[in-house]
Amino acid sequence: MAGMTKAVSAICIKSAAVAGASANTNMAITGITTDDVLISVIEIATSTGIPTDRTSTTSITSAGNIQCTVDTSSDKLIVLYHDTSA
């Protein structure tokens, strides 16, 4: 039914900090599922501390894993996501 919305009584936002990886390589996040929704993925350059928004290039590829289409292997990622099961 197009245009219908679902009422949500609570939203569970979770966060994770993970080491970056080569492009299109799994990065493990315990508990994340393909039903969850990425809110924000920020790459923090370890050499400069400069943040870069990687939300549009990152996806949940399988239960427990995300992938980014950009090489983040020398950096860290901060991930915020909506846990839809909570």
Stockholm file with secondary structure:
# STOCKHOLM 1.0

chainA/1-86         MAGMTKAVSAICIKSAAVAGASANTNMAITGITTDDVLISVIEIATSTGIPTDRTSTTSITSAGNIQCTVDTSSDKLIVLYHDTSA
#=GR chainA/1-86 SS CTTCCCCCSCCCEEEEEEECCSTTCCEECTTCCTTSEEEEEEEECTTTCCEEECGGGEEEEETTEEEESSCCTTSEEEEEEECTTC
#=GC SS_cons        CTTCCCCCSCCCEEEEEEECCSTTCCEECTTCCTTSEEEEEEEECTTTCCEEECGGGEEEEETTEEEESSCCTTSEEEEEEECTTC
//
